[in-house]
Amino acid sequence: MNIRISYDSEKPMYEQIEEQIKEAICNNEAEDNEPLPSVRQLSSQLNVSAITIKRAYADLEKEGFIYTVAGKGTFVKLKHIDTIKERYVTDRLNELKDKLDAMKKSGISRADIITVVEEVFGKK
């Protein structure tokens, strides 16, 4: 799992970390019970505060993506992954709807939006 931080992003660093771990899990790039880097390791690797990593891990654990065993580490949790993936996809689609609504209100045409979608996904 390769995590990268964009220091000029509007998203807080802990959210960037969460998103990338969620994407890796949802894209089957992580195995069940696969260990994640320790807070200290990931903090050093990304050159961010350990508090930032702890926040990301706490949020991910609360959402069911990972679990922690005291003295052993933090691990990927795939027990209820179908439900988690479904919720993740629903959340992303809701974010897209919100962005599309904002674009529509700002006068961006449907044709322009479809052009961008086709650039991302390719034409049929």
Summary of the structure (lengths in Angstrom):
residues: 124
radius of gyration: 17.1
end to end distance: 31.1
largest distance: 54.6
contacts: 290
relative contact order: 0.12
helix: 59%
strand: 7%
